Amino acid sequence: MKRNVFVENMHIINISDGSACICGKSEDLHAYTQALAVQRQVPVFYEDEGRFEDYPIFTRDIPKLPDSSDVDMDVIQEHNLIRVNRVDVLSVASASTVQIGTTEQLELEARVKAIRHFITDQPKALERYKGIIILPYPD
Amino acid sequence: MKLTVINKELHVGSIRVTAVSSSSVLLIGDTKIINSSSIYDTPSESLLVSPLVPLASGSAP
């Protein structure tokens, strides 16, 4: 299956966390990402904080569909040009893809653990602080 | 089951998307297999109420 791609304009602000943008043909695409999303009442974070192994969400099995299917697909190519005038995307994130063209197989997996942390000994000075503080991990 | 697909002329005018996220796909074209999975976990035990102590440190270089 061969299809030519003609793209006039494409605007993407951000591609991150194992994502991709492809114009044209690809065969097999595997994207994987894991993330700990920590929100704190006080915006203080530590370098090298968090350990994926501590949370079962990053290791548990995801049920998989069987590879084979009983659908016999036949594709007839009457016109092999894909013409795109304009695509605007603000953000492509967490093992996602934007593709214009042909691909065989896409395998995408994202695992995100959200943690909300309320602080009981909130320092007075930080109560109205709007920035982010990153500290070295305490010994 | 037999499925016949006829690819005719494909002409896209304009697409505006805010975000494609958590193993999602925006595809203008064709594919055979898409296997997309996403686990998002925010259970009650992920709500912490404690003094300001960091999470256990990781193995980042």
N, CA and C atoms of all chains as a GROMACS GRO file, in nm:
protein
  600
    1MET      N    1   0.084  -0.119   0.000
    1MET     CA    2   0.000   0.000   0.000
    1MET      C    3   0.088   0.124   0.000
    2LYS      N    4   0.080   0.202  -0.106
    2LYS     CA    5   0.163   0.320  -0.113
    2LYS      C    6   0.075   0.443  -0.133
    3ARG      N    7   0.092   0.538  -0.042
    3ARG     CA    8   0.014   0.661  -0.057
    3ARG      C    9   0.107   0.779  -0.042
    4ASN      N   10   0.095   0.873  -0.131
    4ASN     CA   11   0.176   0.993  -0.121
    4ASN      C   12   0.104   1.096  -0.035
    5VAL      N   13   0.183   1.172   0.038
    5VAL     CA   14   0.125   1.270   0.128
    5VAL      C   15   0.171   1.409   0.088
    6PHE      N   16   0.076   1.499   0.077
    6PHE     CA   17   0.109   1.637   0.044
    6PHE      C   18   0.051   1.725   0.154
    7VAL      N   19   0.139   1.780   0.237
    7VAL     CA   20   0.093   1.862   0.349
    7VAL      C   21   0.136   2.007   0.327
    8GLU      N   22   0.040   2.096   0.332
    8GLU     CA   23   0.071   2.236   0.308
    8GLU      C   24   0.122   2.304   0.436
    9ASN      N   25   0.041   2.293   0.544
    9ASN     CA   26   0.075   2.359   0.671
    9ASN      C   27   0.051   2.265   0.787
   10MET      N   28   0.148   2.263   0.881
   10MET     CA   29   0.127   2.186   1.001
   10MET      C   30   0.188   2.261   1.118
   11HIS      N   31   0.106   2.286   1.219
   11HIS     CA   32   0.153   2.362   1.334
   11HIS      C   33   0.131   2.279   1.460
   12ILE      N   34   0.240   2.244   1.528
   12ILE     CA   35   0.228   2.174   1.657
   12ILE      C   36   0.315   2.249   1.756
   13ILE      N   37   0.257   2.286   1.870
   13ILE     CA   38   0.334   2.360   1.970
   13ILE      C   39   0.421   2.265   2.051
   14ASN      N   40   0.366   2.153   2.095
   14ASN     CA   41   0.439   2.065   2.185
   14ASN      C   42   0.419   1.918   2.152
   15ILE      N   43   0.533   1.845   2.145
   15ILE     CA   44   0.528   1.698   2.135
   15ILE      C   45   0.615   1.648   2.249
   16SER      N   46   0.556   1.568   2.340
   16SER     CA   47   0.636   1.528   2.455
   16SER      C   48   0.598   1.391   2.509
   17ASP      N   49   0.680   1.342   2.599
   17ASP     CA   50   0.658   1.217   2.673
   17ASP      C   51   0.632   1.098   2.581
   18GLY      N   52   0.724   1.070   2.494
   18GLY     CA   53   0.715   0.951   2.409
   18GLY      C   54   0.610   0.961   2.300
   19SER      N   55   0.586   1.082   2.250
   19SER     CA   56   0.489   1.100   2.142
   19SER      C   57   0.560   1.124   2.009
   20ALA      N   58   0.484   1.118   1.900
   20ALA     CA   59   0.548   1.134   1.770
   20ALA      C   60   0.454   1.204   1.673
   21CYS      N   61   0.517   1.269   1.574
   21CYS     CA   62   0.443   1.324   1.462
   21CYS      C   63   0.507   1.269   1.335
   22ILE      N   64   0.430   1.206   1.250
   22ILE     CA   65   0.485   1.143   1.130
   22ILE      C   66   0.407   1.190   1.008
   23CYS      N   67   0.482   1.238   0.908
   23CYS     CA   68   0.422   1.266   0.777
   23CYS      C   69   0.480   1.162   0.682
   24GLY      N   70   0.395   1.074   0.630
   24GLY     CA   71   0.444   0.971   0.541
   24GLY      C   72   0.418   0.834   0.599
   25LYS      N   73   0.498   0.737   0.553
   25LYS     CA   74   0.470   0.598   0.587
   25LYS      C   75   0.550   0.553   0.708
   26SER      N   76   0.486   0.472   0.790
   26SER     CA   77   0.561   0.404   0.897
   26SER      C   78   0.510   0.262   0.906
   27GLU      N   79   0.589   0.177   0.967
   27GLU     CA   80   0.556   0.035   0.969
   27GLU      C   81   0.496  -0.005   1.104
   28ASP      N   82   0.580   0.006   1.205
   28ASP     CA   83   0.543  -0.041   1.339
   28ASP      C   84   0.580   0.068   1.437
   29LEU      N   85   0.488   0.120   1.511
   29LEU     CA   86   0.520   0.227   1.602
   29LEU      C   87   0.487   0.186   1.745
   30HIS      N   88   0.588   0.186   1.831
   30HIS     CA   89   0.566   0.154   1.971
   30HIS      C   90   0.597   0.277   2.054
   31ALA      N   91   0.503   0.323   2.134
   31ALA     CA   92   0.529   0.437   2.221
   31ALA      C   93   0.489   0.399   2.363
   32TYR      N   94   0.573   0.436   2.458
   32TYR     CA   95   0.546   0.399   2.596
   32TYR      C   96   0.586   0.513   2.688
   33THR      N   97   0.503   0.542   2.786
   33THR     CA   98   0.541   0.644   2.884
   33THR      C   99   0.485   0.608   3.021
   34GLN      N  100   0.561   0.642   3.123
   34GLN     CA  101   0.507   0.630   3.258
   34GLN      C  102   0.537   0.759   3.334
   35ALA      N  103   0.442   0.800   3.419
   35ALA     CA  104   0.458   0.929   3.487
   35ALA      C  105   0.394   0.927   3.624
   36LEU      N  106   0.458   0.996   3.715
   36LEU     CA  107   0.399   1.024   3.846
   36LEU      C  108   0.360   1.172   3.845
   37ALA      N  109   0.233   1.202   3.860
   37ALA     CA  110   0.188   1.341   3.858
   37ALA      C  111   0.157   1.384   4.001
   38VAL      N  112   0.248   1.460   4.059
   38VAL     CA  113   0.233   1.499   4.200
   38VAL      C  114   0.185   1.643   4.208
   39GLN      N  115   0.077   1.662   4.280
   39GLN     CA  116   0.028   1.798   4.308
   39GLN      C  117   0.040   1.820   4.458
   40ARG      N  118   0.106   1.928   4.497
   40ARG     CA  119   0.121   1.955   4.640
   40ARG      C  120   0.054   2.086   4.676
   41GLN      N  121   0.007   2.090   4.799
   41GLN     CA  122  -0.053   2.213   4.850
   41GLN      C  123   0.051   2.325   4.853
   42VAL      N  124   0.176   2.285   4.883
   42VAL     CA  125   0.290   2.377   4.881
   42VAL      C  126   0.374   2.336   4.760
   43PRO      N  127   0.410   2.430   4.673
   43PRO     CA  128   0.479   2.390   4.549
   43PRO      C  129   0.626   2.358   4.569
   44VAL      N  130   0.655   2.263   4.656
   44VAL     CA  131   0.793   2.222   4.684
   44VAL      C  132   0.811   2.078   4.635
   45PHE      N  133   0.912   2.057   4.551
   45PHE     CA  134   0.938   1.923   4.498
   45PHE      C  135   1.086   1.892   4.517
   46TYR      N  136   1.119   1.763   4.514
   46TYR     CA  137   1.257   1.720   4.540
   46TYR      C  138   1.314   1.651   4.416
   47GLU      N  139   1.441   1.675   4.391
   47GLU     CA  140   1.508   1.609   4.279
   47GLU      C  141   1.504   1.457   4.302
   48ASP      N  142   1.483   1.383   4.194
   48ASP     CA  143   1.485   1.237   4.202
   48ASP      C  144   1.376   1.183   4.296
   49GLU      N  145   1.269   1.254   4.308
   49GLU     CA  146   1.162   1.211   4.398
   49GLU      C  147   1.071   1.110   4.327
   50GLY      N  148   1.023   1.012   4.402
   50GLY     CA  149   0.929   0.915   4.347
   50GLY      C  150   0.996   0.795   4.286
   51ARG      N  151   0.935   0.680   4.305
   51ARG     CA  152   0.994   0.555   4.253
   51ARG      C  153   0.880   0.474   4.191
   52PHE      N  154   0.892   0.447   4.061
   52PHE     CA  155   0.785   0.378   3.990
   52PHE      C  156   0.756   0.241   4.051
   53GLU      N  157   0.860   0.171   4.099
   53GLU     CA  158   0.841   0.035   4.152
   53GLU      C  159   0.749   0.033   4.274
   54ASP      N  160   0.732   0.147   4.338
   54ASP     CA  161   0.648   0.150   4.458
   54ASP      C  162   0.498   0.142   4.426
   55TYR      N  163   0.462   0.157   4.300
   55TYR     CA  164   0.320   0.162   4.264
   55TYR      C  165   0.288   0.053   4.162
   56PRO      N  166   0.194  -0.035   4.197
   56PRO     CA  167   0.164  -0.150   4.108
   56PRO      C  168   0.111  -0.110   3.970
   57ILE      N  169   0.057   0.011   3.957
   57ILE     CA  170   0.003   0.055   3.827
   57ILE      C  171   0.108   0.048   3.715
   58PHE      N  172   0.238   0.061   3.752
   58PHE     CA  173   0.342   0.062   3.649
   58PHE      C  174   0.387  -0.077   3.608
   59THR      N  175   0.341  -0.180   3.680
   59THR     CA  176   0.384  -0.316   3.645
   59THR      C  177   0.267  -0.407   3.610
   60ARG      N  178   0.148  -0.371   3.650
   60ARG     CA  179   0.036  -0.463   3.628
   60ARG      C  180   0.010  -0.486   3.479
   61ASP      N  181  -0.044  -0.605   3.450
   61ASP     CA  182  -0.069  -0.641   3.311
   61ASP      C  183  -0.192  -0.569   3.258
   62ILE      N  184  -0.184  -0.531   3.132
   62ILE     CA  185  -0.300  -0.474   3.064
   62ILE      C  186  -0.355  -0.584   2.974
   63PRO      N  187  -0.484  -0.611   2.983
   63PRO     CA  188  -0.540  -0.715   2.896
   63PRO      C  189  -0.515  -0.682   2.749
   64LYS      N  190  -0.471  -0.782   2.674
   64LYS     CA  191  -0.440  -0.759   2.532
   64LYS      C  192  -0.542  -0.829   2.444
   65LEU      N  193  -0.576  -0.762   2.336
   65LEU     CA  194  -0.661  -0.826   2.237
   65LEU      C  195  -0.578  -0.925   2.158
   66PRO      N  196  -0.639  -1.035   2.115
   66PRO     CA  197  -0.562  -1.130   2.034
   66PRO      C  198  -0.513  -1.065   1.905
   67ASP      N  199  -0.390  -1.101   1.863
   67ASP     CA  200  -0.332  -1.041   1.743
   67ASP      C  201  -0.412  -1.074   1.617
   68SER      N  202  -0.452  -1.201   1.611
   68SER     CA  203  -0.522  -1.242   1.489
   68SER      C  204  -0.669  -1.202   1.499
   69SER      N  205  -0.726  -1.168   1.387
   69SER     CA  206  -0.868  -1.140   1.387
   69SER      C  207  -0.928  -1.212   1.267
   70ASP      N  208  -1.056  -1.240   1.275
   70ASP     CA  209  -1.117  -1.316   1.165
   70ASP      C  210  -1.170  -1.224   1.055
   71VAL      N  211  -1.124  -1.096   1.058
   71VAL     CA  212  -1.164  -1.004   0.952
   71VAL      C  213  -1.060  -1.010   0.840
   72ASP      N  214  -1.106  -1.040   0.723
   72ASP     CA  215  -1.017  -1.046   0.607
   72ASP      C  216  -1.031  -0.914   0.532
   73MET      N  217  -0.933  -0.823   0.554
   73MET     CA  218  -0.946  -0.689   0.498
   73MET      C  219  -0.874  -0.677   0.364
   74ASP      N  220  -0.944  -0.621   0.271
   74ASP     CA  221  -0.890  -0.603   0.136
   74ASP      C  222  -0.896  -0.452   0.105
   75VAL      N  223  -0.781  -0.394   0.069
   75VAL     CA  224  -0.780  -0.250   0.042
   75VAL      C  225  -0.756  -0.224  -0.106
   76ILE      N  226  -0.844  -0.148  -0.165
   76ILE     CA  227  -0.828  -0.110  -0.307
   76ILE      C  228  -0.790   0.038  -0.312
   77GLN      N  229  -0.678   0.065  -0.377
   77GLN     CA  230  -0.626   0.202  -0.383
   77GLN      C  231  -0.671   0.267  -0.514
   78GLU      N  232  -0.773   0.352  -0.505
   78GLU     CA  233  -0.820   0.417  -0.627
   78GLU      C  234  -0.745   0.547  -0.651
   79HIS      N  235  -0.702   0.608  -0.541
   79HIS     CA  236  -0.640   0.739  -0.549
   79HIS      C  237  -0.535   0.740  -0.440
   80ASN      N  238  -0.408   0.755  -0.475
   80ASN     CA  239  -0.308   0.734  -0.372
   80ASN      C  240  -0.247   0.863  -0.315
   81LEU      N  241  -0.320   0.974  -0.329
   81LEU     CA  242  -0.269   1.098  -0.273
   81LEU      C  243  -0.355   1.142  -0.154
   82ILE      N  244  -0.286   1.178  -0.045
   82ILE     CA  245  -0.355   1.241   0.069
   82ILE      C  246  -0.312   1.386   0.068
   83ARG      N  247  -0.407   1.474   0.054
   83ARG     CA  248  -0.373   1.617   0.049
   83ARG      C  249  -0.429   1.685   0.173
   84VAL      N  250  -0.342   1.754   0.244
   84VAL     CA  251  -0.385   1.820   0.368
   84VAL      C  252  -0.349   1.968   0.359
   85ASN      N  253  -0.446   2.052   0.380
   85ASN     CA  254  -0.419   2.194   0.372
   85ASN      C  255  -0.360   2.245   0.503
   86ARG      N  256  -0.424   2.213   0.616
   86ARG     CA  257  -0.377   2.269   0.742
   86ARG      C  258  -0.415   2.181   0.861
   87VAL      N  259  -0.319   2.157   0.949
   87VAL     CA  260  -0.346   2.088   1.075
   87VAL      C  261  -0.284   2.170   1.188
   88ASP      N  262  -0.363   2.201   1.289
   88ASP     CA  263  -0.314   2.274   1.406
   88ASP      C  264  -0.336   2.189   1.529
   89VAL      N  265  -0.230   2.163   1.602
   89VAL     CA  266  -0.244   2.088   1.727
   89VAL      C  267  -0.165   2.163   1.834
   90LEU      N  268  -0.227   2.182   1.948
   90LEU     CA  269  -0.157   2.251   2.056
   90LEU      C  270  -0.056   2.157   2.120
   91SER      N  271  -0.099   2.036   2.152
   91SER     CA  272  -0.011   1.948   2.228
   91SER      C  273  -0.035   1.801   2.197
   92VAL      N  274   0.074   1.728   2.179
   92VAL     CA  275   0.069   1.583   2.160
   92VAL      C  276   0.151   1.524   2.274
   93ALA      N  277   0.087   1.452   2.365
   93ALA     CA  278   0.161   1.410   2.485
   93ALA      C  279   0.125   1.270   2.530
   94SER      N  280   0.213   1.214   2.611
   94SER     CA  281   0.192   1.083   2.676
   94SER      C  282   0.163   0.971   2.576
   95ALA      N  283   0.267   0.934   2.502
   95ALA     CA  284   0.262   0.820   2.410
   95ALA      C  285   0.149   0.831   2.308
   96SER      N  286   0.131   0.950   2.254
   96SER     CA  287   0.030   0.970   2.149
   96SER      C  288   0.098   0.992   2.015
   97THR      N  289   0.020   0.984   1.908
   97THR     CA  290   0.078   1.013   1.777
   97THR      C  291  -0.016   1.096   1.692
   98VAL      N  292   0.047   1.176   1.608
   98VAL     CA  293  -0.024   1.244   1.501
   98VAL      C  294   0.042   1.198   1.373
   99GLN      N  295  -0.033   1.137   1.284
   99GLN     CA  296   0.026   1.089   1.160
   99GLN      C  297  -0.061   1.123   1.042
  100ILE      N  298   0.007   1.163   0.934
  100ILE     CA  299  -0.060   1.181   0.806
  100ILE      C  300   0.006   1.083   0.712
  101GLY      N  301  -0.066   0.978   0.676
  101GLY     CA  302  -0.007   0.877   0.590
  101GLY      C  303  -0.048   0.738   0.633
  102THR      N  304   0.034   0.642   0.593
  102THR     CA  305   0.000   0.501   0.611
  102THR      C  306   0.086   0.438   0.719
  103THR      N  307   0.025   0.351   0.797
  103THR     CA  308   0.102   0.275   0.895
  103THR      C  309   0.043   0.135   0.905
  104GLU      N  310   0.122   0.042   0.956
  104GLU     CA  311   0.074  -0.094   0.971
  104GLU      C  312   0.014  -0.116   1.109
  105GLN      N  313   0.095  -0.080   1.210
  105GLN     CA  314   0.056  -0.115   1.345
  105GLN      C  315   0.100  -0.006   1.443
  106LEU      N  316   0.009   0.032   1.530
  106LEU     CA  317   0.040   0.128   1.635
  106LEU      C  318   0.022   0.062   1.770
  107GLU      N  319   0.123   0.069   1.855
  107GLU     CA  320   0.112   0.015   1.991
  107GLU      C  321   0.147   0.126   2.089
  108LEU      N  322   0.048   0.176   2.157
  108LEU     CA  323   0.069   0.290   2.244
  108LEU      C  324   0.029   0.254   2.387
  109GLU      N  325   0.111   0.297   2.482
  109GLU     CA  326   0.078   0.266   2.621
  109GLU      C  327   0.120   0.380   2.712
  110ALA      N  328   0.027   0.427   2.794
  110ALA     CA  329   0.057   0.535   2.889
  110ALA      C  330   0.011   0.492   3.027
  111ARG      N  331   0.099   0.511   3.125
  111ARG     CA  332   0.062   0.479   3.264
  111ARG      C  333   0.090   0.602   3.349
  112VAL      N  334  -0.015   0.654   3.410
  112VAL     CA  335  -0.001   0.776   3.489
  112VAL      C  336  -0.061   0.755   3.628
  113LYS      N  337   0.015   0.789   3.729
  113LYS     CA  338  -0.034   0.781   3.866
  113LYS      C  339  -0.041   0.923   3.922
  114ALA      N  340  -0.160   0.965   3.961
  114ALA     CA  341  -0.177   1.100   4.017
  114ALA      C  342  -0.173   1.092   4.168
  115ILE      N  343  -0.099   1.183   4.228
  115ILE     CA  344  -0.091   1.189   4.374
  115ILE      C  345  -0.121   1.331   4.417
  116ARG      N  346  -0.214   1.345   4.510
  116ARG     CA  347  -0.244   1.477   4.566
  116ARG      C  348  -0.194   1.481   4.710
  117HIS      N  349  -0.111   1.576   4.738
  117HIS     CA  350  -0.044   1.578   4.869
  117HIS      C  351  -0.081   1.705   4.945
  118PHE      N  352  -0.161   1.687   5.050
  118PHE     CA  353  -0.193   1.799   5.139
  118PHE      C  354  -0.089   1.806   5.249
  119ILE      N  355  -0.044   1.926   5.280
  119ILE     CA  356   0.067   1.945   5.374
  119ILE      C  357   0.011   1.993   5.508
  120THR      N  358   0.048   1.921   5.613
  120THR     CA  359  -0.004   1.958   5.746
  120THR      C  360   0.082   2.063   5.816
  121ASP      N  361   0.211   2.069   5.777
  121ASP     CA  362   0.298   2.168   5.844
  121ASP      C  363   0.338   2.279   5.745
  122GLN      N  364   0.238   2.332   5.677
  122GLN     CA  365   0.264   2.431   5.572
  122GLN      C  366   0.335   2.555   5.625
  123PRO      N  367   0.452   2.587   5.573
  123PRO     CA  368   0.521   2.707   5.619
  123PRO      C  369   0.441   2.832   5.583
  124LYS      N  370   0.432   2.923   5.677
  124LYS     CA  371   0.353   3.047   5.656
  124LYS      C  372   0.401   3.124   5.534
  125ALA      N  373   0.535   3.126   5.517
  125ALA     CA  374   0.595   3.206   5.409
  125ALA      C  375   0.551   3.157   5.271
  126LEU      N  376   0.511   3.029   5.260
  126LEU     CA  377   0.477   2.973   5.130
  126LEU      C  378   0.327   2.980   5.099
  127GLU      N  379   0.251   3.031   5.193
  127GLU     CA  380   0.106   3.027   5.178
  127GLU      C  381   0.058   3.092   5.048
  128ARG      N  382   0.120   3.203   5.013
  128ARG     CA  383   0.075   3.274   4.893
  128ARG      C  384   0.180   3.272   4.782
  129TYR      N  385   0.276   3.180   4.792
  129TYR     CA  386   0.382   3.170   4.692
  129TYR      C  387   0.328   3.110   4.563
  130LYS      N  388   0.363   3.172   4.451
  130LYS     CA  389   0.304   3.127   4.324
  130LYS      C  390   0.400   3.042   4.239
  131GLY      N  391   0.529   3.040   4.274
  131GLY     CA  392   0.626   2.970   4.190
  131GLY      C  393   0.640   2.822   4.228
  132ILE      N  394   0.747   2.762   4.179
  132ILE     CA  395   0.778   2.622   4.210
  132ILE      C  396   0.916   2.618   4.272
  133ILE      N  397   0.930   2.542   4.379
  133ILE     CA  398   1.061   2.528   4.445
  133ILE      C  399   1.108   2.384   4.428
  134ILE      N  400   1.229   2.368   4.376
  134ILE     CA  401   1.286   2.233   4.361
  134ILE      C  402   1.408   2.224   4.451
  135LEU      N  403   1.405   2.131   4.544
  135LEU     CA  404   1.514   2.116   4.640
  135LEU      C  405   1.588   1.986   4.615
  136PRO      N  406   1.717   1.979   4.655
  136PRO     CA  407   1.786   1.851   4.647
  136PRO      C  408   1.723   1.751   4.743
  137TYR      N  409   1.731   1.624   4.708
  137TYR     CA  410   1.669   1.522   4.792
  137TYR      C  411   1.738   1.521   4.929
  138PRO      N  412   1.662   1.528   5.041
  138PRO     CA  413   1.728   1.534   5.172
  138PRO      C  414   1.801   1.404   5.205
  139ASP      N  415   1.917   1.415   5.272
  139ASP     CA  416   1.998   1.296   5.305
  139ASP      C  417   1.936   1.218   5.422
  140MET      N  418  -1.512  -1.288   0.836
  140MET     CA  419  -1.576  -1.172   0.775
  140MET      C  420  -1.483  -1.110   0.671
  141LYS      N  421  -1.541  -1.071   0.560
  141LYS     CA  422  -1.462  -1.006   0.457
  141LYS      C  423  -1.495  -0.857   0.452
  142LEU      N  424  -1.389  -0.776   0.451
  142LEU     CA  425  -1.410  -0.631   0.452
  142LEU      C  426  -1.331  -0.570   0.337
  143THR      N  427  -1.400  -0.500   0.250
  143THR     CA  428  -1.330  -0.434   0.139
  143THR      C  429  -1.331  -0.283   0.159
  144VAL      N  430  -1.211  -0.226   0.156
  144VAL     CA  431  -1.197  -0.082   0.174
  144VAL      C  432  -1.150  -0.021   0.042
  145ILE      N  433  -1.220   0.082  -0.003
  145ILE     CA  434  -1.176   0.150  -0.126
  145ILE      C  435  -1.128   0.290  -0.087
  146ASN      N  436  -1.000   0.314  -0.105
  146ASN     CA  437  -0.943   0.445  -0.074
  146ASN      C  438  -0.959   0.538  -0.193
  147LYS      N  439  -1.047   0.635  -0.175
  147LYS     CA  440  -1.066   0.734  -0.283
  147LYS      C  441  -0.988   0.859  -0.248
  148GLU      N  442  -1.018   0.966  -0.316
  148GLU     CA  443  -0.943   1.088  -0.292
  148GLU      C  444  -0.963   1.136  -0.149
  149LEU      N  445  -0.851   1.171  -0.083
  149LEU     CA  446  -0.859   1.221   0.054
  149LEU      C  447  -0.801   1.362   0.056
  150HIS      N  448  -0.887   1.457   0.082
  150HIS     CA  449  -0.844   1.597   0.082
  150HIS      C  450  -0.896   1.663   0.210
  151VAL      N  451  -0.803   1.700   0.299
  151VAL     CA  452  -0.842   1.761   0.426
  151VAL      C  453  -0.824   1.911   0.416
  152GLY      N  454  -0.928   1.983   0.449
  152GLY     CA  455  -0.918   2.129   0.446
  152GLY      C  456  -0.840   2.181   0.564
  153SER      N  457  -0.901   2.175   0.682
  153SER     CA  458  -0.837   2.231   0.800
  153SER      C  459  -0.884   2.156   0.925
  154ILE      N  460  -0.789   2.121   1.010
  154ILE     CA  461  -0.821   2.053   1.136
  154ILE      C  462  -0.758   2.132   1.249
  155ARG      N  463  -0.835   2.159   1.353
  155ARG     CA  464  -0.781   2.225   1.472
  155ARG      C  465  -0.806   2.136   1.592
  156VAL      N  466  -0.697   2.098   1.662
  156VAL     CA  467  -0.708   2.010   1.777
  156VAL      C  468  -0.639   2.076   1.895
  157THR      N  469  -0.697   2.067   2.012
  157THR     CA  470  -0.630   2.122   2.129
  157THR      C  471  -0.524   2.025   2.181
  158ALA      N  472  -0.562   1.901   2.206
  158ALA     CA  473  -0.462   1.808   2.260
  158ALA      C  474  -0.491   1.664   2.220
  159VAL      N  475  -0.382   1.590   2.196
  159VAL     CA  476  -0.389   1.447   2.173
  159VAL      C  477  -0.305   1.387   2.285
  160SER      N  478  -0.366   1.310   2.372
  160SER     CA  479  -0.293   1.274   2.493
  160SER      C  480  -0.329   1.136   2.544
  161SER      N  481  -0.241   1.079   2.628
  161SER     CA  482  -0.260   0.947   2.688
  161SER      C  483  -0.288   0.838   2.585
  162SER      N  484  -0.185   0.810   2.505
  162SER     CA  485  -0.188   0.706   2.402
  162SER      C  486  -0.308   0.717   2.309
  163SER      N  487  -0.333   0.839   2.261
  163SER     CA  488  -0.438   0.859   2.161
  163SER      C  489  -0.376   0.881   2.023
  164VAL      N  490  -0.460   0.874   1.922
  164VAL     CA  491  -0.410   0.884   1.784
  164VAL      C  492  -0.493   0.984   1.704
  165LEU      N  493  -0.423   1.070   1.631
  165LEU     CA  494  -0.488   1.151   1.528
  165LEU      C  495  -0.426   1.106   1.397
  166LEU      N  496  -0.506   1.037   1.316
  166LEU     CA  497  -0.452   0.976   1.194
  166LEU      C  498  -0.532   1.021   1.073
  167ILE      N  499  -0.460   1.079   0.976
  167ILE     CA  500  -0.520   1.110   0.847
  167ILE      C  501  -0.454   1.012   0.751
  168GLY      N  502  -0.522   0.903   0.722
  168GLY     CA  503  -0.460   0.799   0.641
  168GLY      C  504  -0.516   0.665   0.682
  169ASP      N  505  -0.432   0.560   0.679
  169ASP     CA  506  -0.486   0.428   0.712
  169ASP      C  507  -0.387   0.344   0.791
  170THR      N  508  -0.444   0.246   0.858
  170THR     CA  509  -0.364   0.155   0.940
  170THR      C  510  -0.433   0.020   0.945
  171LYS      N  511  -0.359  -0.081   0.991
  171LYS     CA  512  -0.422  -0.214   1.006
  171LYS      C  513  -0.462  -0.237   1.150
  172ILE      N  514  -0.366  -0.214   1.241
  172ILE     CA  515  -0.391  -0.246   1.383
  172ILE      C  516  -0.357  -0.125   1.469
  173ILE      N  517  -0.446  -0.092   1.560
  173ILE     CA  518  -0.414   0.006   1.665
  173ILE      C  519  -0.436  -0.061   1.799
  174ASN      N  520  -0.333  -0.064   1.881
  174ASN     CA  521  -0.343  -0.120   2.014
  174ASN      C  522  -0.309  -0.008   2.110
  175SER      N  523  -0.407   0.052   2.170
  175SER     CA  524  -0.381   0.170   2.251
  175SER      C  525  -0.435   0.149   2.391
  176SER      N  526  -0.348   0.162   2.491
  176SER     CA  527  -0.397   0.146   2.628
  176SER      C  528  -0.342   0.255   2.718
  177SER      N  529  -0.422   0.292   2.815
  177SER     CA  530  -0.383   0.396   2.907
  177SER      C  531  -0.435   0.362   3.046
  178ILE      N  532  -0.347   0.366   3.143
  178ILE     CA  533  -0.391   0.346   3.282
  178ILE      C  534  -0.372   0.478   3.354
  179TYR      N  535  -0.476   0.524   3.417
  179TYR     CA  536  -0.466   0.646   3.494
  179TYR      C  537  -0.519   0.614   3.633
  180ASP      N  538  -0.437   0.635   3.734
  180ASP     CA  539  -0.473   0.590   3.868
  180ASP      C  540  -0.477   0.709   3.963
  181THR      N  541  -0.591   0.734   4.021
  181THR     CA  542  -0.600   0.836   4.124
  181THR      C  543  -0.696   0.790   4.234
  182PRO      N  544  -0.657   0.682   4.302
  182PRO     CA  545  -0.745   0.625   4.404
  182PRO      C  546  -0.736   0.703   4.534
  183SER      N  547  -0.816   0.662   4.630
  183SER     CA  548  -0.819   0.735   4.757
  183SER      C  549  -0.684   0.732   4.827
  184GLU      N  550  -0.609   0.622   4.812
  184GLU     CA  551  -0.480   0.618   4.883
  184GLU      C  552  -0.374   0.705   4.817
  185SER      N  553  -0.405   0.765   4.701
  185SER     CA  554  -0.310   0.859   4.642
  185SER      C  555  -0.333   1.001   4.695
  186LEU      N  556  -0.429   1.014   4.786
  186LEU     CA  557  -0.448   1.142   4.853
  186LEU      C  558  -0.369   1.138   4.983
  187LEU      N  559  -0.262   1.216   4.991
  187LEU     CA  560  -0.177   1.213   5.109
  187LEU      C  561  -0.204   1.336   5.194
  188VAL      N  562  -0.213   1.315   5.324
  188VAL     CA  563  -0.220   1.428   5.418
  188VAL      C  564  -0.108   1.405   5.518
  189SER      N  565   0.000   1.481   5.503
  189SER     CA  566   0.117   1.456   5.588
  189SER      C  567   0.204   1.581   5.590
  190PRO      N  568   0.304   1.583   5.680
  190PRO     CA  569   0.401   1.693   5.673
  190PRO      C  570   0.475   1.691   5.539
  191LEU      N  571   0.550   1.796   5.512
  191LEU     CA  572   0.621   1.807   5.384
  191LEU      C  573   0.742   1.714   5.380
  192VAL      N  574   0.715   1.590   5.338
  192VAL     CA  575   0.824   1.494   5.319
  192VAL      C  576   0.817   1.443   5.176
  193PRO      N  577   0.933   1.419   5.112
  193PRO     CA  578   0.929   1.373   4.973
  193PRO      C  579   0.885   1.228   4.961
  194LEU      N  580   0.844   1.189   4.839
  194LEU     CA  581   0.818   1.048   4.811
  194LEU      C  582   0.951   0.975   4.812
  195ALA      N  583   0.948   0.843   4.825
  195ALA     CA  584   1.071   0.765   4.822
  195ALA      C  585   1.148   0.798   4.696
  196SER      N  586   1.281   0.806   4.706
  196SER     CA  587   1.358   0.854   4.591
  196SER      C  588   1.372   0.745   4.486
  197GLY      N  589   1.384   0.788   4.361
  197GLY     CA  590   1.386   0.696   4.249
  197GLY      C  591   1.526   0.652   4.212
  198SER      N  592   1.540   0.604   4.089
  198SER     CA  593   1.669   0.554   4.045
  198SER      C  594   1.722   0.636   3.929
  199ALA      N  595   1.677   0.762   3.920
  199ALA     CA  596   1.723   0.847   3.811
  199ALA      C  597   1.874   0.872   3.823
  200PRO      N  598   1.946   0.875   3.711
  200PRO     CA  599   2.091   0.893   3.718
  200PRO      C  600   2.128   1.032   3.772
   0.00000   0.00000   0.00000
